[in-house]
Amino acid sequence: MGKQQFGNVRKLPSGRWQARPPTLDGRLVPAKMAFPTKADATLWLDTVWTQLAMGLDLDPSRSRVALEQFSWI
């Protein structure tokens, strides 16, 4: 069995990487920034997953706190 992945990381035509975490309804929503490396984008997704696992509500439509305030990247 393969590794289960949270969200999606893809390479943009610019050469930068885009991270897309899933919403509660399963849609993939792109991060507001692009990352220089795939590792950076994956680390950002891991951070989002960890925050969700801790019970933090990061849905911008339901919260007044922006995701960038929680992220250290």
C-alpha atoms as one frame of an Amber mdcrd trajectory, in Angstrom:
protein
   0.000   0.000   0.000   1.308   3.486  -0.912   1.776   6.472   1.309  -1.411
   8.446   1.870  -0.904  12.076   0.925  -2.682  15.146   2.252  -3.406  17.587
  -0.546  -1.425  18.018  -3.719   1.856  19.577  -4.844   2.440  20.476  -8.489
   5.094  22.261 -10.519   3.985  25.497 -12.167   5.172  26.680 -15.602   7.280
  29.289 -13.782   9.314  26.490 -12.180   7.933  27.211  -8.704   5.793  24.739
  -6.747   2.156  25.095  -5.706   0.684  23.387  -2.654  -3.057  22.666  -2.616
  -4.612  21.430   0.636  -8.123  19.967   0.499 -11.188  21.683   1.930 -13.741
  19.804   4.021 -15.761  19.070   0.878 -12.707  17.631  -0.911 -11.853  20.527
  -3.238  -8.164  21.399  -3.600  -7.509  25.072  -2.832  -4.167  26.570  -3.898
  -1.995  28.249  -1.292  -1.716  32.014  -1.641   2.003  31.692  -2.376   4.196
  29.519  -4.582   7.292  27.815  -3.226  10.809  27.647  -4.672  11.171  23.893
  -4.088   8.931  20.849  -3.920  10.257  20.184  -0.410   9.115  23.647   0.735
   5.626  23.111  -0.688   5.385  19.670   0.898   6.560  21.024   4.255   3.876
  23.732   4.086   1.218  21.056   3.402   2.531  19.017   6.350   2.177  22.115
   8.546  -1.425  22.621   7.425  -2.210  18.960   8.121  -0.648  19.193  11.594
  -2.677  22.302  12.422  -5.884  20.608  11.298  -5.011  17.535  13.371  -4.584
  19.843  16.381  -8.118  21.125  15.854  -7.303  24.569  14.469  -9.934  25.848
  12.035  -8.049  27.231   9.047 -10.999  27.675   6.680 -10.824  31.376   5.706
 -14.568  31.482   5.076 -15.233  30.416   8.671 -12.408  32.144  10.482 -10.990
  35.626  10.863  -7.458  34.310  11.309  -5.472  33.969   8.081  -3.501  30.787
   7.484  -0.315  32.836   7.137  -0.597  33.830  10.816  -0.217  30.165  11.796
   2.445  29.189   9.287   6.128  29.778   9.981   6.997  29.667   6.289
